[in-house]
Amino acid sequence: MITQADILGARILIVDDQAVNVQLLEYLLTSSNYTAVSSTTDPRVVAPWHEQNRYDLIILDLQMPGMDGFSVMEALKPLETDGYLPVLVVTAQPDHKLAALEAGARDFVSKPFDPIEVLTRIRSMLEVRLMHREAKNYNALLEQTVRERTADLQRFRSAMDATADAIFLIDPATLALVDINDGACRMLGFRREEMLAQGAAVQSGALPGALLSASAAMPVAAPLLTRIGLGARDELARRIHQARDAACDGARAPQLFEQDLTRKDLTTVPVELYWQVHMADSASTVICVARDITERRQAEERLRHLAHYDTLTGLPNRTLFFQTLHDAIDVARDKAWQIVVLFIALDRFKSVNDTLGASAGDALLREFSSRLVQCVRIRDTVGRLGGDEFGLILTMTRDQQDVLAVVNEVREALHAPFELDGHPAALTASIGIAMYPDDATDPETLVKYADTAMERAKQAGRDGYRFFTAGMNVQVLARLDLEMALRRALDEDEFVLHYQPKVNLNTGRISGVEALIRWQRPGVGLVYPSEFVAVLEDTGLITRVGAWIIDAACRQIAAWNRSMVGPVHVAVNVSSRQFIEGDMEQGVRAALERHRVPPDLLELELTETALMSNAERTTAMLTRLKELGVQCAIDDFGTGYSSLSYLQRFPIDKLKIDIAFVRDITTNPNDAAIALAIISMAHSLKLRVIAEGVEARAQLEYLRRNRCDEIQGYFFSRPLAADELGQLVEAGKALPPDASLSAETPQTLLIVDDDVNVLSSLHRLFRRDGYRILTAVSPAEGFELLALYPVQVILCDQRMPIMSGTEFLSKVKEMYPDTIRIILSGYTGVEAVLDSINRGAIYRFYTKPWDDTQLRDNVRLAFHHYWLMHGTGRQVGNPDQDHTALA
């Protein structure tokens, strides 16, 4: 009997010229507790090694240099006198599988392989191999049994071999295969000797029960179990013994069922199986006859296909469509999913059919069905409901925008002309939409409601769509109206460009502008991008609009160049879809040549998503644009997923810090850290940095102090029309000077306290020491002053609304780590303060009421400590002052 230890201890050899495949298989086997695994990448040593070690299994690659797998099997054959090669072939070429089996391989797996399948096949082959060895010991006993029954079997021989059916004779006592006819060998592709050998192995119990499927309704014979899957061994014995008892009682009627038998080449053949127990004296034999019913099955399959699929398009017909929708609703009901049904009818299809003929109409329907299938996911269902009507079942969770995306894809698929016998034909479709469970909960009603919505779309003028639910139609109509208006806007030149200045932080002067699209919609007025750019993206119009923006920007550059304004650098945003789908490079070249614009005055701003969509193509395109002289920048940097390795390869000139990190840069340590990291990284890569969305002086000064190169935002100027921008440039408007610039940095003390009386008292106290004193009544005001001025020492109250002193100073420590931070408070609970001191957020803590002299001396000592840390040599006050932490 084969044990688990026998299988795991079997000798296995892995042969593959690719070391990575060898390592993968070794890991797979050793991690599954196989203990005797060897490997080699040289196929020439396999035969000598096998002669020496007698491997139980050889996992063999077919395609290897020097000596392929077929040659290895030829070298192994002389070493196996019984013709049994323990070879499992691994191949990536499906057409070599049959040849490998004919060459002697026992089984095969395909590359790339599934680990579970490989382990299952290996275990099965090892069990058969070990069983094959034990079977040799059993053969002597089996041969004796066969000799005793030879006389009885001879009279069946000529009749058995004369029929085309497969006949199996089985001993019901031992479950051994006694004999088979030539029809069985032809049907299953085995030699008689192979079948009888398998019978002996099963009868001896060498094959494990794991290989015996329990799916069949009635067994044929134990020797065939590993090939045809006819139930567990105990169940097989029980049923045959029941049949033998019934035969003894005179109930010998044959039993009939259908089964798929697996051939030697692993293909299947459907058969009709008859079996009956034959009694002769005291002996009994199970006679099983298998008749090939392949032709009948094929005919049934053809009928089944005709009953469920449309003969013209190959799509599911109305019957199968409703059945699929019923099943989808059952699943959706359990999973709380949504089902969307689209009813699609071609507009004016009859005129095409009448004009060009029925054959052209059929060709159009076939082409449209093909385009329709490409618009949906694999899990969705497309069906032909009749004539020129089609249905879509969109499964799983989808919101309204997802549905509209599919609808627009269907409409776009129709917009491309159809070629019908050399005649181009353009079509549109009317689409109705119904949703489960919002509109209905049964298939018939859902389809009916979708049909009703489709009719509403036709009545509204065709080439449109409608939801069945009235509330949704309000949104859909507004969206459809916006889409149609945008198409007109492009054709009727309703778009205009406004320009927002960019300012160089070193000079304070305008360094360029960013072109921003606006829509001068008739009857509405100026419409901003947030209201229509998403629709441009969804409909694909963004590619055409993007090309228009580049051309309009170049036209404006040329106009400024010819005027008193002079050369102005203009940056243009490029959408991901425009960059990926459009011929942007050619569009840029054409616009520059058409308006005779110097290429260095044009800058393209691309998002990280667009850049990373196809890195190799991006690098090549940006390189060609750089060679042309155009500058390139990454817009909204930090919000995408750029790889730094790719960032080094891209020929980029600038990084643009997204407004999300600038908005709270003076109060949020995380945003400040991200912005400063982007600035530092960009400068290390020799890139310039521009921050967008600067709306306050504090943001400006913080960025200027931390070496940002340029800014843009409402603090300097809102986006302006071309004429206004020209006037701004001519006027020479500039940023206010840096507030921190002076011959010598003044000693600055920031006092933060929500009590104005305390602020006044402290201001009077420290005024006599000559400090520049800044006062704030809240942490927010304190952050603003810290951004505007260089501060060395901060004196802060502990108890303030919204944010405590320790919380405020903890954030200050992250953003301005060089400052000396002091708490002054009458609050007696010092646990949080001590914790902040231990973490380094607070330098000193003093209680109210304070001693004027002691407080002045300690603040003077704090300034002295600051200047010592920064190596300026400035002396402030008495350096020997007491350093008591709590006073």
Secondary structure as UniProt FT lines:
FT   HELIX           4..8
FT   STRAND          11..15
FT   HELIX           19..30
FT   TURN            31..33
FT   STRAND          36..40
FT   HELIX           43..45
FT   HELIX           46..53
FT   STRAND          57..61
FT   HELIX           69..76
FT   HELIX           77..79
FT   TURN            81..82
FT   STRAND          87..91
FT   HELIX           94..96
FT   HELIX           97..102
FT   TURN            103..104
FT   STRAND          107..110
FT   HELIX           115..162
FT   STRAND          166..171
FT   TURN            172..175
FT   STRAND          176..180
FT   HELIX           182..188
FT   HELIX           192..203
FT   TURN            204..205
FT   HELIX           209..211
FT   HELIX           222..224
FT   HELIX           225..228
FT   HELIX           233..248
FT   TURN            249..250
FT   STRAND          255..262
FT   TURN            264..265
FT   STRAND          268..280
FT   TURN            281..282
FT   STRAND          283..292
FT   HELIX           294..308
FT   TURN            311..313
FT   HELIX           318..335
FT   STRAND          339..346
FT   TURN            347..348
FT   HELIX           349..356
FT   HELIX           358..374
FT   TURN            378..379
FT   STRAND          381..386
FT   TURN            387..388
FT   STRAND          389..394
FT   HELIX           400..415
FT   STRAND          418..420
FT   TURN            421..422
FT   STRAND          423..425
FT   STRAND          429..436
FT   TURN            437..439
FT   HELIX           443..459
FT   TURN            460..461
FT   STRAND          465..467
FT   HELIX           470..491
FT   TURN            492..493
FT   STRAND          495..504
FT   TURN            505..507
FT   STRAND          509..521
FT   TURN            522..524
FT   STRAND          525..527
FT   HELIX           529..531
FT   HELIX           533..539
FT   TURN            540..541
FT   HELIX           542..562
FT   TURN            564..565
FT   STRAND          570..574
FT   HELIX           576..581
FT   HELIX           584..595
FT   HELIX           599..601
FT   STRAND          602..607
FT   HELIX           608..612
FT   HELIX           615..628
FT   STRAND          631..637
FT   HELIX           644..649
FT   STRAND          654..657
FT   HELIX           659..662
FT   TURN            663..667
FT   HELIX           669..684
FT   TURN            685..686
FT   STRAND          688..692
FT   HELIX           697..705
FT   TURN            706..707
FT   STRAND          710..712
FT   TURN            714..716
FT   HELIX           722..731
FT   TURN            739..740
FT   STRAND          748..752
FT   HELIX           756..767
FT   TURN            768..770
FT   STRAND          772..776
FT   HELIX           779..788
FT   STRAND          793..796
FT   HELIX           805..815
FT   TURN            817..818
FT   STRAND          820..825
FT   HELIX           831..838
FT   TURN            839..840
FT   STRAND          844..847
FT   HELIX           852..869
FT   TURN            870..871
FT   TURN            879..880
//
